[in-house]
Amino acid sequence: MPDIDEIRDRDDAAESDRSLPDRLNTAITDHPWRIVLAFAVVTVLFVGGIGGGGEQQAGTDQFTEGMEEQQALEDMQADFEREGRDGGGSTASLFIEERNTLSKQSLLRMLEFQERAENDAGLRVESSTSPASLVAQQLDPEADTPETQRRAIERASQRQLEGAIADADEAAGLPVSTDFTRESAQADVGQIAVTYDTPPNADTDDTAELQSETAAVANEIDGYQTGENVEVFGSAIIEEEMLQLLGDTAIVVFPAALVLILFFLIVAYRDPVDLALGLAALMMTMLWTFGFMGYAGIPFSDMMITVFPLLLAVGIDFGIHIINRYREERATGAAIGDAMGITTRQLTGAFLIVTMTTVIGFASNLTSSIGQLRDFGIVAGVGILFTFLIFGVFLPAGKVGLDRLRDGTRFPKFGTSPMGNEDSVLGRILPVGVTLARIAPAIILVSALVFGAAAAGYGTGVDSEFSQEAFFPDEDRIDQYERLPGPLAPSQYTFMTVLDYLEEDFDQGLVGSVTVYVDDPDVRSAAGLRDIDRALTDPPETFKETDRRAEADSVVGTIEQRKSSDPEFAATVRQTDSDNDGLPNRDIDRVYDELLEEESAQQYVTSDRSSTRIVYQVDSDADQTDATHAAQAVADEMEMDATATGELVVNQAVIDRIGDSAIKSLVVAFLLTAVFLMLSYWWLEGRMVYGVINLVPVLVTVAMLAGSMRLFDIALSPINTPILSISIGLGVDYTVHFMHRFVDEYEAGADVHEALQVTVRGTGGALTGSMLTTVCGLGVLYLALIPMIMEFGLLLALGIFYAYLTSILLLPSTIVVWDRLERRFGPLGEIQWRESLRSLAGQN
């Protein structure tokens, strides 16, 4: 008879032979509160990391940071910093709208504003330029301050004023709306440019405060009222308003999503205890992910808004499946621990496959050259792993613990029946795909594949889009939001009014120019000046032009303007121009010495005469791609070493990367998912073919989503670029749950149609609850103010809905076709040596 030590040793050996999943299932059923406590402690640790990811990011800058094109733009800007400065400086524009901004009274108001702004030490205004100052300098070339310029305007007769307006426009080009003509000397809108003396380390908040104080100074002028006939515009204000836009979107979208999700979870769970447990798990997922972002130093941005709906979608799906499957076992009379043990053993494999394929879909974005997409892939991938742990371990343990507390008490019982049972309406609707699979499975499968191929072909015509304006909502959406009560109403956004001014009154977009940057020693030569002059002649159609000359700012244009306003400089140019073409061709350094005495010239040629730039004005109707290509063509045709740059060029570089990222991440996600699914089913069931069957509905889902993007005129953008690779993970989520349950029933000896019937009523009910909750709850992103997030919400809802439809309607026919092929040709994908390999791995 064995002694006690032998028995104990045998028990210890048996315990050590048990697999990790078995030990985890035992802990869930035997020690649930220990697990709950452990997860609570970890949650507290993650809460400590929330808010540590750095400043929020919004707008285009978040996607261009670190790009070569952006770095080139910054290098060019550094080359043109004013002499004696270590960088810094910022600008703003004031748009003034009056009956006639060129009337004497209006010009005097402009100069009064400039005088107050430049004399206000707190504003740090270094200089300002307006139609009034340009006109005054034509009246009196010696008037170099707003005060002296104001006196020149006051003394001028109407005839003199009209003549000065025409001369100023010819010499420098007045910054007024396109309704201006020299004959009428009238314009509806004028623009005042303000330059601030800010240090190089000034942050956005400091600069935005200066620009806001500028608006306050404008309000002090009789006849000026910001928001009415005056708007202050600057990059810092745009950045702040983009962050406000992000906050206003969150204030409306998140509560709306919460209400809808809560409603459908109530319908799915029908039990307040289960509902509270599911919500706690979802909240824990968010806290863990936010905490990880803080510890990893990843800032919150527009891109990260899309992560959390995806985590909610997967978490809701896992939670409903756990509770629904558990209720199925409880309905057969199983005890609490036994029912949860069966549930976790059956679903853990499916959850793991779903988790890994979804992580693959997210992680495929690490192949992108756009930093924000790589951050998205990291955060989303880690978040899905957190979701797996919380819903695969914490939620089952919490459910066991709470049910045992309720068991034997008078606590009322609520809905405990599983969704999709035979007696329910849903239970009678769900088997439609199984019925079709009985009647004509091959026709259903072939039709779906043909339809998917057509949708994919149609979807190849999807465009790409990226610009600052793409983040701006349309005015109709703003008007709808303004009807919301107090805290839900949006902030005031000046960029909408400014964009209207630019497009309607100045015939340009928010970014209305492209730049050709020349870095070549020949800049200081006569050949270099001729090269620049040729680059201004007969410009491409996308550039604005006057008399076959491009409307552009350049060193050649600066020389012409200086000649018209400075007789001494004009004499110098004549002396150095031996061929009488208007440009100096000898003693060029002498010309540059005099030219660079004025700071305005330092914007277009560096002090060492080695670099220059040509800033072309782009037609407002021009396509961004065409404008970029035109700038590149001009740069290529120049004899000097020239490069196209500027915000439009950087934005176009992002667009080019968007397409590459979408295709690359989609291919990587599909290939890795296919391999993983086949290996997983080979390892678990010995049948790689199960993994192949899973992929058929997923392919159709992705194709339908691509076609829908073109159908709804949704362009690829940095925010929705991951949607195609993500849709693989979302599609696999639904097909794996269906396939995993089918395989369990089928391998247990059920006929293929019987196994499908049980699967569609059991797992199909959970899939339906998950689909309704996520589509309606997360599709609420369509209410977002930011168009890109709005489009992502629509695509996310469509992707989940398509994944559900193909799982319920197409997967049964795919399975039946496979079954018939195996009956005719023998097993497909059978691996006879699986058991021996697993034995070698110690898994028997």
Summary of the structure (lengths in Angstrom):
residues: 844
radius of gyration: 34.1
end to end distance: 28.9
largest distance: 125.2
contacts: 2960
relative contact order: 0.11
helix: 67%
strand: 7%
